Amino acid sequence: MAEPITHIQRPTFTDEQITEQKLEALKKQFANNEDALNKVLDIVGELHDIGVLEAADAALQAKEKIAKIVLEQVSREPVTNLLNTVMGATGAVMAADPEQMTKLIKSTMAGVDAGSQFVQEDQKIRVRDLMKTLKDPDINRAIGFGIHFLKGMGKELKESN
């Protein structure tokens, strides 16, 4: 009967043997991916020719100076105001009903198109024309929306003070 295995002896490699194995693996990868490597080298060559690599190297060398400039620019009051405004607007848009927002944006774009057409025609509007247009259901709907929009806006302005 055979003796049970009680100790597994793993082969130990010298640093030289490990390096040789790694080089052999790299040789195989180069051989298997020759086309891809040629393309990468071509791209790197083009980047070098147009100066992108030099610019990237210069940016890396000056990374601390660039970071300082960026931080100074971002911390300026107009930029912080913009960021705060964008964050506030984003929060408001996220709280809005998506269907209502889509409808509002589509109707606004249709209004902009109609307004642009009117401006190109260079027509004049008289007071009597204004009175007639109130009977138009589309205009009446838009004016009603505008009036109620302004009322809601005024309420919110009063409550936020």
PyMOL commands that set and color helices and strands:
alter all, ss='L'
color gray80, all
select helices_A, chain A and resi 15-32+34-49+52-61+63-74+77-95+98-121+127-133+137-160
alter helices_A, ss='H'
color red, helices_A
deselect
rebuild
show_as cartoon
